[in-house]
Amino acid sequence: MATTLITEIQQAQTRLPLLSRADRGALVIRILRELKTHRREVLARVPADRCVWIDRLIASVSSTISEIANMQDAEFNRVLNEFEKLIATLNGISRAEKASKTVHERVVGSHCTVVVGS
């Protein structure tokens, strides 16, 4: 879903002057849903004190959807750029964690012991 949202953001940026306030608001809501999904699914087991940043971001975006949608084109474009980078980063981290978990499960499943130093 994150890849689809990144594509939506990029498409919105190319037709920014044509987007209505409702279209902009709907896009911000989709971004917000993606952030909430990431928080709920990927960061579910992370201690709450290490997730303050995303909780604050979600709260901030939730309370300012209309203000974000009403931004001038250049400012809204900058916000979209930052959301695009954030979602791509979160998606990359999520994929890396899934790959790491899969490797761990395979190693444990084959009764091997792997010690990783820090």
MDAnalysis code that builds the backbone (N, CA, C; Angstrom):
import MDAnalysis as mda
import numpy as np

u = mda.Universe.empty(354, n_residues=118, atom_resindex=np.repeat(np.arange(118), 3), trajectory=True)
u.add_TopologyAttr("name", ["N", "CA", "C"] * 118)
u.add_TopologyAttr("resid", np.arange(1, 119))
u.add_TopologyAttr("resname", ["MET", "ALA", "THR", "THR", "LEU", "ILE", "THR", "GLU", "ILE", "GLN", "GLN", "ALA", "GLN", "THR", "ARG", "LEU", "PRO", "LEU", "LEU", "SER", "ARG", "ALA", "ASP", "ARG", "GLY", "ALA", "LEU", "VAL", "ILE", "ARG", "ILE", "LEU", "ARG", "GLU", "LEU", "LYS", "THR", "HIS", "ARG", "ARG", "GLU", "VAL", "LEU", "ALA", "ARG", "VAL", "PRO", "ALA", "ASP", "ARG", "CYS", "VAL", "TRP", "ILE", "ASP", "ARG", "LEU", "ILE", "ALA", "SER", "VAL", "SER", "SER", "THR", "ILE", "SER", "GLU", "ILE", "ALA", "ASN", "MET", "GLN", "ASP", "ALA", "GLU", "PHE", "ASN", "ARG", "VAL", "LEU", "ASN", "GLU", "PHE", "GLU", "LYS", "LEU", "ILE", "ALA", "THR", "LEU", "ASN", "GLY", "ILE", "SER", "ARG", "ALA", "GLU", "LYS", "ALA", "SER", "LYS", "THR", "VAL", "HIS", "GLU", "ARG", "VAL", "VAL", "GLY", "SER", "HIS", "CYS", "THR", "VAL", "VAL", "VAL", "GLY", "SER"])
u.atoms.positions = np.array([
    [0.818, -1.195, 0.000],
    [0.000, 0.000, 0.000],
    [0.862, 1.260, 0.000],
    [2.003, 1.200, 0.688],
    [2.863, 2.379, 0.757],
    [3.353, 2.776, -0.623],
    [3.676, 1.779, -1.451],
    [4.156, 2.074, -2.802],
    [3.062, 2.765, -3.607],
    [1.837, 2.309, -3.466],
    [0.707, 2.932, -4.149],
    [0.531, 4.368, -3.672],
    [0.657, 4.587, -2.377],
    [0.502, 5.933, -1.836],
    [1.618, 6.845, -2.325],
    [2.829, 6.348, -2.394],
    [3.940, 7.153, -2.916],
    [3.645, 7.560, -4.351],
    [3.126, 6.633, -5.138],
    [2.749, 6.946, -6.527],
    [1.650, 8.001, -6.557],
    [0.671, 7.886, -5.672],
    [-0.404, 8.885, -5.600],
    [0.146, 10.265, -5.254],
    [1.085, 10.298, -4.322],
    [1.691, 11.575, -3.938],
    [2.415, 12.182, -5.128],
    [3.192, 11.379, -5.836],
    [3.938, 11.872, -6.998],
    [2.998, 12.377, -8.084],
    [1.909, 11.647, -8.311],
    [0.929, 12.092, -9.309],
    [0.268, 13.392, -8.885],
    [-0.031, 13.513, -7.606],
    [-0.641, 14.748, -7.101],
    [0.308, 15.920, -7.287],
    [1.592, 15.696, -7.098],
    [2.564, 16.766, -7.257],
    [2.635, 17.246, -8.707],
    [2.456, 16.350, -9.648],
    [2.521, 16.762, -11.054],
    [1.283, 17.545, -11.475],
    [0.190, 17.346, -10.803],
    [-1.040, 18.076, -11.167],
    [-1.536, 18.947, -10.009],
    [-0.608, 19.414, -9.219],
    [-0.919, 20.197, -8.022],
    [-1.863, 21.378, -8.267],
    [-1.636, 22.196, -9.295],
    [-2.542, 23.339, -9.493],
    [-3.987, 22.929, -9.812],
    [-4.165, 21.690, -10.246],
    [-5.503, 21.228, -10.604],
    [-6.237, 20.553, -9.448],
    [-5.532, 20.297, -8.357],
    [-6.158, 19.614, -7.222],
    [-7.067, 20.562, -6.449],
    [-8.259, 20.082, -6.178],
    [-9.176, 20.862, -5.343],
    [-8.768, 20.712, -3.879],
    [-9.316, 21.540, -3.031],
    [-9.050, 21.421, -1.592],
    [-9.528, 20.065, -1.085],
    [-10.644, 19.584, -1.621],
    [-11.164, 18.271, -1.221],
    [-10.195, 17.161, -1.625],
    [-9.621, 17.261, -2.839],
    [-8.637, 16.271, -3.298],
    [-7.404, 16.279, -2.399],
    [-6.961, 17.478, -2.051],
    [-5.792, 17.609, -1.180],
    [-6.085, 17.012, 0.190],
    [-7.247, 17.333, 0.730],
    [-7.632, 16.789, 2.032],
    [-7.719, 15.275, 2.011],
    [-8.282, 14.726, 0.939],
    [-8.397, 13.271, 0.816],
    [-7.013, 12.623, 0.765],
    [-6.072, 13.251, 0.082],
    [-4.708, 12.730, 0.012],
    [-4.047, 12.773, 1.392],
    [-4.224, 13.850, 2.104],
    [-3.656, 13.959, 3.456],
    [-4.256, 12.887, 4.364],
    [-5.540, 12.626, 4.220],
    [-6.194, 11.581, 5.019],
    [-5.616, 10.210, 4.676],
    [-5.349, 9.934, 3.389],
    [-4.731, 8.655, 3.003],
    [-3.323, 8.531, 3.596],
    [-2.586, 9.632, 3.591],
    [-1.250, 9.635, 4.200],
    [-1.370, 9.353, 5.698],
    [-2.306, 10.002, 6.343],
    [-2.540, 9.804, 7.772],
    [-2.896, 8.352, 8.072],
    [-3.746, 7.760, 7.254],
    [-4.114, 6.343, 7.442],
    [-2.893, 5.434, 7.327],
    [-2.014, 5.743, 6.384],
    [-0.794, 4.947, 6.216],
    [0.093, 5.066, 7.455],
    [0.221, 6.265, 7.989],
    [1.012, 6.457, 9.200],
    [0.403, 5.689, 10.379],
    [-0.910, 5.744, 10.511],
    [-1.591, 5.015, 11.587],
    [-1.419, 3.506, 11.425],
    [-1.524, 3.027, 10.196],
    [-1.335, 1.594, 9.924],
    [0.078, 1.169, 10.284],
    [1.055, 1.971, 9.901],
    [2.447, 1.661, 10.221],
    [2.638, 1.621, 11.737],
    [2.072, 2.578, 12.422],
    [2.192, 2.633, 13.889],
    [1.563, 1.402, 14.519],
    [0.393, 1.034, 14.037],
    [-0.361, -0.073, 14.616],
    [0.261, -1.431, 14.284],
    [0.719, -1.606, 13.050],
    [1.178, -2.924, 12.629],
    [2.689, -3.121, 12.777],
    [3.464, -2.169, 12.348],
    [4.916, -2.332, 12.351],
    [5.522, -1.970, 13.700],
    [5.009, -0.931, 14.318],
    [5.579, -0.461, 15.575],
    [4.802, -0.952, 16.799],
    [3.945, -1.926, 16.619],
    [3.095, -2.405, 17.709],
    [3.889, -2.913, 18.907],
    [5.024, -3.551, 18.650],
    [5.805, -4.133, 19.745],
    [6.924, -3.218, 20.236],
    [7.027, -2.053, 19.647],
    [8.041, -1.085, 20.064],
    [7.511, -0.348, 21.285],
    [8.346, -0.178, 22.315],
    [7.880, 0.541, 23.512],
    [7.318, 1.922, 23.147],
    [6.256, 2.290, 23.835],
    [5.561, 3.545, 23.537],
    [6.472, 4.762, 23.601],
    [7.439, 4.752, 24.519],
    [8.316, 5.914, 24.641],
    [9.240, 6.071, 23.439],
    [9.367, 5.035, 22.621],
    [10.182, 5.135, 21.408],
    [9.329, 5.473, 20.187],
    [8.030, 5.619, 20.383],
    [7.114, 5.936, 19.281],
    [6.462, 7.302, 19.442],
    [6.965, 8.080, 20.358],
    [6.383, 9.401, 20.618],
    [6.388, 10.241, 19.345],
    [7.457, 10.175, 18.579],
    [7.583, 10.980, 17.362],
    [6.456, 10.705, 16.376],
    [6.129, 9.427, 16.153],
    [5.068, 9.130, 15.175],
    [3.700, 9.426, 15.779],
    [3.542, 9.198, 17.073],
    [2.266, 9.536, 17.722],
    [2.000, 11.034, 17.643],
    [3.041, 11.833, 17.854],
    [2.881, 13.290, 17.761],
    [2.601, 13.723, 16.328],
    [3.284, 13.104, 15.384],
    [3.043, 13.434, 13.976],
    [1.604, 13.113, 13.592],
    [1.131, 11.942, 13.968],
    [-0.248, 11.543, 13.669],
    [-1.228, 12.536, 14.306],
    [-1.004, 12.901, 15.551],
    [-1.890, 13.852, 16.227],
    [-1.855, 15.213, 15.544],
    [-0.669, 15.655, 15.177],
    [-0.526, 16.956, 14.533],
    [-1.214, 16.994, 13.174],
    [-0.986, 15.968, 12.372],
    [-1.617, 15.919, 11.047],
    [-3.126, 15.803, 11.193],
    [-3.572, 14.974, 12.128],
    [-5.019, 14.800, 12.351],
    [-5.704, 16.117, 12.672],
    [-5.035, 16.946, 13.451],
    [-5.666, 18.195, 13.887],
    [-5.494, 19.344, 12.891],
    [-4.709, 19.131, 11.840],
    [-4.460, 20.223, 10.886],
    [-4.739, 19.837, 9.429],
    [-5.559, 18.837, 9.212],
    [-5.851, 18.384, 7.848],
    [-6.339, 19.546, 6.977],
    [-7.278, 20.312, 7.455],
    [-7.825, 21.397, 6.626],
    [-6.786, 22.478, 6.361],
    [-5.965, 22.775, 7.365],
    [-4.907, 23.774, 7.156],
    [-3.895, 23.305, 6.120],
    [-3.538, 22.021, 6.176],
    [-2.602, 21.465, 5.199],
    [-3.219, 21.516, 3.798],
    [-4.478, 21.134, 3.696],
    [-5.162, 21.125, 2.394],
    [-5.288, 22.529, 1.813],
    [-5.322, 23.544, 2.657],
    [-5.475, 24.930, 2.209],
    [-4.159, 25.650, 1.944],
    [-3.051, 24.946, 2.063],
    [-1.747, 25.580, 1.826],
    [-1.597, 26.010, 0.370],
    [-0.736, 26.993, 0.151],
    [-0.383, 27.394, -1.210],
    [0.312, 26.207, -1.888],
    [0.283, 26.193, -3.219],
    [0.841, 25.071, -3.978],
    [2.277, 24.728, -3.587],
    [3.135, 25.717, -3.522],
    [4.551, 25.460, -3.225],
    [4.724, 24.852, -1.833],
    [3.999, 25.382, -0.869],
    [4.092, 24.880, 0.497],
    [3.516, 23.471, 0.602],
    [2.378, 23.242, -0.038],
    [1.758, 21.916, -0.037],
    [2.683, 20.914, -0.720],
    [3.342, 21.326, -1.786],
    [4.280, 20.456, -2.484],
    [5.437, 20.057, -1.558],
    [5.946, 20.998, -0.775],
    [7.023, 20.680, 0.177],
    [6.545, 19.671, 1.224],
    [5.327, 19.848, 1.696],
    [4.763, 18.904, 2.669],
    [4.644, 17.511, 2.035],
    [4.162, 17.461, 0.805],
    [4.055, 16.175, 0.117],
    [5.423, 15.526, -0.071],
    [6.435, 16.336, -0.411],
    [7.798, 15.803, -0.552],
    [8.258, 15.134, 0.744],
    [8.003, 15.789, 1.860],
    [8.426, 15.238, 3.147],
    [7.648, 13.976, 3.500],
    [6.344, 13.965, 3.245],
    [5.556, 12.758, 3.492],
    [6.024, 11.613, 2.597],
    [6.323, 11.918, 1.353],
    [6.805, 10.894, 0.430],
    [8.099, 10.260, 0.957],
    [9.040, 11.092, 1.396],
    [10.305, 10.584, 1.941],
    [10.064, 9.756, 3.202],
    [9.192, 10.241, 4.069],
    [8.905, 9.532, 5.315],
    [8.281, 8.170, 5.036],
    [7.306, 8.132, 4.170],
    [6.630, 6.872, 3.875],
    [7.588, 5.890, 3.202],
    [8.416, 6.375, 2.303],
    [9.412, 5.507, 1.669],
    [10.389, 4.953, 2.709],
    [10.814, 5.794, 3.643],
    [11.728, 5.360, 4.696],
    [11.068, 4.323, 5.596],
    [9.843, 4.597, 6.030],
    [9.122, 3.655, 6.884],
    [8.895, 2.330, 6.171],
    [8.588, 2.405, 4.881],
    [8.385, 1.204, 4.088],
    [9.685, 0.403, 3.995],
    [10.794, 1.084, 3.783],
    [12.088, 0.411, 3.710],
    [12.460, -0.249, 5.027],
    [12.226, 0.431, 6.130],
    [12.506, -0.136, 7.453],
    [11.625, -1.356, 7.691],
    [10.367, -1.233, 7.324],
    [9.423, -2.337, 7.505],
    [9.860, -3.566, 6.714],
    [10.288, -3.363, 5.489],
    [10.765, -4.487, 4.665],
    [12.008, -5.117, 5.270],
    [12.920, -4.298, 5.756],
    [14.151, -4.809, 6.363],
    [13.836, -5.634, 7.607],
    [12.881, -5.158, 8.411],
    [12.493, -5.897, 9.615],
    [11.851, -7.225, 9.259],
    [11.018, -7.239, 8.218],
    [10.383, -8.488, 7.784],
    [11.435, -9.466, 7.283],
    [12.411, -8.986, 6.521],
    [13.479, -9.851, 6.015],
    [14.301, -10.395, 7.178],
    [14.606, -9.556, 8.146],
    [15.368, -9.975, 9.313],
    [14.600, -11.017, 10.111],
    [13.323, -10.822, 10.278],
    [12.481, -11.764, 11.015],
    [12.436, -13.097, 10.285],
    [12.330, -13.066, 8.960],
    [12.288, -14.289, 8.167],
    [13.591, -15.066, 8.319],
    [14.718, -14.379, 8.253],
    [16.012, -15.033, 8.429],
    [16.098, -15.640, 9.820],
    [15.672, -14.892, 10.836],
    [15.697, -15.387, 12.208],
    [14.835, -16.642, 12.343],
    [13.644, -16.625, 11.759],
    [12.746, -17.770, 11.842],
    [13.359, -18.982, 11.147],
    [14.021, -18.785, 10.023],
    [14.653, -19.892, 9.317],
    [15.787, -20.476, 10.141],
    [16.579, -19.604, 10.748],
    [17.705, -20.070, 11.560],
    [17.197, -20.829, 12.771],
    [16.213, -20.294, 13.461],
    [15.652, -20.952, 14.634],
    [14.986, -22.263, 14.224],
    [14.280, -22.237, 13.102],
    [13.595, -23.428, 12.617],
    [14.552, -24.558, 12.254],
    [15.767, -24.247, 11.852],
    [16.724, -25.288, 11.487],
    [17.650, -25.630, 12.651],
    [17.337, -25.129, 13.849],
    [18.061, -25.419, 15.072],
    [19.505, -24.965, 15.045],
    [19.787, -23.879, 14.371],
    [21.123, -23.296, 14.365],
    [21.159, -22.188, 15.414],
    [22.310, -21.951, 15.919],
    [22.469, -20.852, 16.853],
    [23.300, -19.782, 16.179],
    [22.769, -18.571, 16.155],
    [23.471, -17.464, 15.532],
    [23.660, -16.405, 16.609],
    [24.892, -15.970, 16.778],
    [25.177, -14.913, 17.734],
    [25.601, -13.693, 16.938],
    [24.913, -12.589, 17.145],
    [25.233, -11.361, 16.449],
    [25.791, -10.395, 17.463],
    [26.996, -9.917, 17.193],
    [27.624, -8.951, 18.093],
    [27.186, -7.551, 17.762],
    [27.266, -6.678, 18.731],
    [26.891, -5.290, 18.474],
    [28.082, -4.398, 18.440],
])
